[in-house]
Every structure is written in C-alpha cells, then in structure tokens.
C-alpha cells in the first residue's frame, strides 16, 4: 500500500526509529514529540510491529461510510450509459436509491462519472434579472403556461404540456398533455385546478391569443378604455372574479418557466425509461406518478399559512363557465347555426316561438351543445345533415 506521509508524520517516524536503534532516550523523544513517555513506548511498539503505518492517523487509511466498491462504481457507470442515459446527476441518484437500491450520494455518483470521463460540469453563465418577491399565500397567484416540446422524443405524437404553478409555493396544482395548445385544452386544465384546489385570486399568463384578443378593435373600443376584448378563457376567469395579469416576457413567468425546464429534464427521462409512447400513457404517468413526486420534492411552504383559494359555491356550475359561449339570433324557422351545423329550437311551456330572439350557445368541454335564453336552457335538437343542406339551398334561392 502506497503511503503518503505528512512532514509531521515523517518527523515522528524518524524520532521513534532513533529510539528503537538506541540512539535516543525515551524521555528525550517524549519531549520532542510533546508526548508522555508511556505514549512513546506505545508508539515504539507499534512502529516495531507495523513500520511507518503506525505513525499515520487511522482515519487516513480508513474507508468512509460512503466509499463505493469497484462493483458499485461499475454499476453506476453502466446505468448512466444505458438505462438512465440523459438523466441529470441528481435525478439519476434518486433512481439509483429508489429503484436500484444502490444507496449513495449525488457527489459520489458525480465523482465516479468524472473519474470515468463520462461527465463534465455544465457552466451556467449568470444573467441579470430583476427579482420579484413571491406572493405570500398559496392561491394568491397562479402562473400558467404551455410547454411545446417533443416530450416523447419521437416515440409518439408531439405533445403540449399545459399547466400552472403556484407563485407562493412552486406547487404544480394541475397539468395535462394535449395534442394542441387550444382554448378547450387550456380550459380543461384550469377547470380541473379550480375543482381540486379552488378559485385563485389572480392568473398570470402571457399574451397568447388563448388568453386575450390581440387584434386591433377600433376607435369605439379605445374610447371605452379597454386594452383588448376578452377571450373565452378571459371571460371565464372574469366570471369567477379572477384578476388576469399579462406578462411582458417569458422571463417574467420565471417560476412556471423553471418548472417546465425541470419537467423537460426529469419527465422526458422518465417517459423514456418506462417506454411511454402515447398521449394516454403520458397523461396517466403524469397524474399518478410524476406530479405527486415532483410536488413533494420541489414545492415549499408559503410565507404565510392558510390558502387564499376561494371555494367554489354549490350554486356555481363550472360547466357553464368553462365553455365556449357565442350569441346567436334565432331564424324565422326557429333554428340557429353553430359551427356549420343547424339546431332546431323546440317550444316550451312558456313560449312557442323564439324567432329573432338573442340566445346564447354554450359548447361544453365534452362537446355537447346547450342553448340558453335569459339564463334558462332551451330544448333543442340537431338538424340532420341532409336537411340543413336543403335548408341552405332554399336560403340561397330566397336571397337570390
């Protein structure tokens, strides 16, 4: 075994060697080493038996509790290059501890991979950002965004991850994979968060067309002092009394952007690990496995206790809020058109005809159509395609 002695240890070994040879008295050696004569006799006996090893501190040659055997190091290198390829060091260490039952630390894994030339430290260049203090209570602000990323890495369709992050706790109360970043898909996620957590006080999002209408609105709209017409999602949040705040940059939504970075790193690796290649499989793993684990690890308590989420009143029908709402004027034959389809309004006990009445068409998230007049739902039935094609021809003839 190769010995690396300090100057103090070398000096101690030389003095004890002189005592063993009889060239130096024990009492002189004790003074030189600042030890008692009894200690010198003990060191002398140890050197006579073990040589220079006796003057080395025992912790110097003792293996620490985190010391890894060559077999364990080989396993770590193997897993990093195969099963957990693409995982970051912290993420891989968690899976080694939980899945492979290899109890080790992040630093031990990192040093093992560095020694093998498999890992190099990625340098992050600092960027100047103005810091905004997080909200004090959970539910005071929900940061919401969509991450357009190749989550399945070519194994399946390209998906969008839609979700939100609580500004005070960094908890992700809801997220969902979808094929498109549509108004309906965004509404599904927001509705689910409201059902499970409650109504947040404010909603922080970008200026995407899902959240606001960005086109020019005309002089009348400007005279009314409005910045933009409400989108369907903006209208739904206004009905719930939620303040909508629009971010001017991606960096302004720092917490949700950082969360998506973590998701792209960890969730992609886990979807690859378990060979998930479908939208349904990705959502099942996200709901059942990843989100609970992610929130346990990355969420933290708010500065002030007690959630600020408002409860959903029993009288409030979220289906009639998180839906597509459009106004229609009833035609002379008591029909309305919506999405290139016609619907026949049926008489009720109070009114036979609704001709020229202004009605609201609600398209729920499940695709069902509901027609309301002054807050009351009307009976209606879809007109078969062949009938409304004949109706269109007749209307063209009349107009001509």
Secondary structure as UniProt FT lines:
FT   HELIX           7..21
FT   HELIX           26..33
FT   HELIX           37..50
FT   HELIX           51..55
FT   HELIX           58..61
FT   TURN            65..66
FT   HELIX           70..81
FT   TURN            82..86
FT   HELIX           89..98
FT   HELIX           106..115
FT   TURN            116..117
FT   TURN            138..139
FT   STRAND          142..149
FT   TURN            151..154
FT   STRAND          159..166
FT   TURN            167..169
FT   STRAND          174..178
FT   HELIX           183..196
FT   STRAND          202..205
FT   TURN            209..211
FT   HELIX           219..223
FT   TURN            224..225
FT   HELIX           232..239
FT   TURN            240..241
FT   STRAND          243..246
FT   HELIX           251..253
FT   HELIX           254..273
FT   TURN            274..275
FT   HELIX           279..285
FT   HELIX           286..290
FT   HELIX           291..298
FT   TURN            314..315
FT   HELIX           318..320
FT   STRAND          324..329
FT   TURN            332..333
FT   STRAND          335..338
FT   TURN            339..340
FT   STRAND          341..345
FT   TURN            355..356
FT   STRAND          358..363
FT   TURN            365..366
FT   STRAND          369..373
FT   TURN            374..375
FT   STRAND          376..378
FT   STRAND          380..382
FT   HELIX           385..399
//
